[in-house]
Amino acid sequence: MFFDQLSSFAGASPWNLMLLLALLGLTVAIVVNEFKSATRGYKAVSPARLTELINREDALVIDVSPAADYEKGHIIGSRTCR
């Protein structure tokens, strides 16, 4: 029943078909993005959370930027991996 209504909606107008395809594309993009976020090897940290970790929990910050950029400026107490 749902698919009958869906095909009827999509066939009613070319704009409806484009809207349906846009919805499908966005849904796939969101699912792929969430899957990548869940399976990556690190956890993203907000700037506020990073400040809290540095100030309260003595976090170790490793700067992975090139050595020349590190010398120009870096987070105080951070270490370079070079």
Beta strands, then each sheet from edge to edge (+ up, - down):
strand 1: 62-63
strand 2: 79-80
sheet 1: 1+ 2+
end
